[in-house]
Amino acid sequence: MKKRKRKNYTQEFKDEAVKLITEQGYSFAEAGRNLGVNPNLLSRWKRDLEGDSNGYLSPAIAVSVQAELKRLRKENKQLKMEREILKKAAAFFAKESG
């Protein structure tokens, strides 16, 4: 019995295949037929590229999301501190003028 060799596609090929669907309006079936790739595989590549694979993020996207979350938390802490300072200043000047 002959074993079927699994095809390996480059990331560039996957990206271009997904662009056919997302940017040029091809259906999965149509793009799959033209490229000789199973439409289900194209669908999976699209999900992976968008970072939505059953609720899980791809590792590359997860890292960028974590970095963004860290940056936003730091910014949020800074803004809260500034708001408290402004509250105290407003109370001080209200007491001075009243």
N, C-alpha and C positions, 0 to 999 in steps of 0.2 A: 504494500500500500504506500502510495506516494504522499509525503507530508507536504502540506501547503505552506509556502513561505509567506510570512507576514510582511506586508509592505510597511515601510517606514517613510513617513512624509516629513519634510522639513517644516519648521515653524513658518518660514516665509510662504510655502505653498498653502499651509493651513490658513494663514492670514489673508492671502489673496483669494482663496476659495470662499471665505466668510464674507469678504468685501463684495463678491458677486451677489450674495444674498442681501446684505445690508445696504449697500450703496447703489447697486445696479438693478435691484428689484427682481432678481431671479428667484424662483421657488427652490426649495431644497431639492425636489425631484429633478428639476430642470438643470440646476447646477451640478448635481450628482451625475446625471447622464452625460453632460458635456465633459466632465472631468474624469469620469470613470470611477467615481467614489460613491459609496453607499450614502443615501440621503440622511440616514440616522447618524452616520459618522460626522457629516457636515453639521448636523444639529448639535452634536456633542461638542465639536470644535467651537461653534458659536457660543454655546453656554460657557465653555471654559474661558474663551476670550473675554466674555462679558463678566466673568467672575461669579456666575450664578449656576452652580452645579448642585442642585437639591439643597439650597440654603447654605452651602459652604463656599468660601472664597478660595480662588486659586492662591498658591503661596505668594506669588509676586504681588497680587492685588492685596492680599492680607497684610503684607509688610507695609505697603503704602497707606492702607487704611489705619494701621496702628500708628504710623508716623503722624498722620493727619490728626488722629484722635489725641495723641500726646501734645501736639501743637495747640489744638483747640482747648484742651484742659488748662494748659499754661496760660493761654490768652484769657480764658474765663476767670482764672484765679486773679490775674492782673486787673481785669475789669471790675471784679467784685471789690478788690482792695481800693481802687480808684473811686468807686461809688461810695464806699464807706467814708473816705476822706471828704468827698463832696457833701455828704450828709452832715458831717460834723462841721464843716465850714459854713454850710447854710444855716445850721442851728446857731453857730457862733455869731454870724452877722445878723440873724433875726433878733437875737438877744441884745446885740449892740444897738440896733436901730429902734428897738421897742422899749 
